[in-house]
Amino acid sequence: MKIAVVDPNAWFVQGLDAVLREEGRFSIAFADETGERLMREAKIAGVDLAVVCARLGAAGAAEGGGAGGGGLVPYLEKLRRRQPEVRAIARLRAATPARVRDAMQAGARGCVTEADPPETLLEAIRAVAAGRSSFPYVDFEMLRSDPFERLTARERDVLGALAQGWTNDQISARLGISPNTVKHHLKVLFSKLDVPNRAAAVARYLTERAM
């Protein structure tokens, strides 16, 4: 079975190649830093399975960048449309419920994290190659639920204010809460939405409203 590896880290690719050679049943068809080659040549190269890193190419950011831009999830969705025969395993920075859910919904057959040992990835490859799925354990209810539904009314108010470009002081004044309370609400909603900062929270909010 032939595997394509979408990852800019040459050391990781070399290490995985050694593990797969020892396994004997799998081989790397090619390594692809940006994901563009996989989109073009999967059928020609006879690729059956792809290991796709969240850091897609030199332009990659946290679960972002890659072929066509937009991040890991849009890339997986595009791969599913253009190369439906390729079974994808997403290699995430962290297996949070939101990231696992998003990868699963985008078409990934499995997920591992960058911190996982080679044996974990090999087990995922074996499972997906056999037609099964392979995902890390996460809380099932959190995996199924919409993260926006877990926000309180006040957290929704704060998020809406962020989307309008308000500063913390403006949010404090207009909502009648202290600056420290604003900071607390921001910290909590960042955690619930699994985003690192206010820009990412606004981007996710606007995406949700557009759906």
Secondary structure, 3 states (H helix, E strand, C coil): CEEEEECCCHHHHHHHHHHHHHHCCCEEEEEECCCHHHHHHHHHHCCCEEEEECCECCCCECCEECCCCCCHHHHHHHHHHHCCCCEEEEEECCCCHHHHHHHHHCCCCEEEECCCCHHHHHHHHHHHHCCCCECCCCCHHHHHCCHHHHCCHHHHHHHHHHHCCCCHHHHHHHHCCCHHHHHHHHHHHHHHHCCCCHHHHHHHHHHHHHC
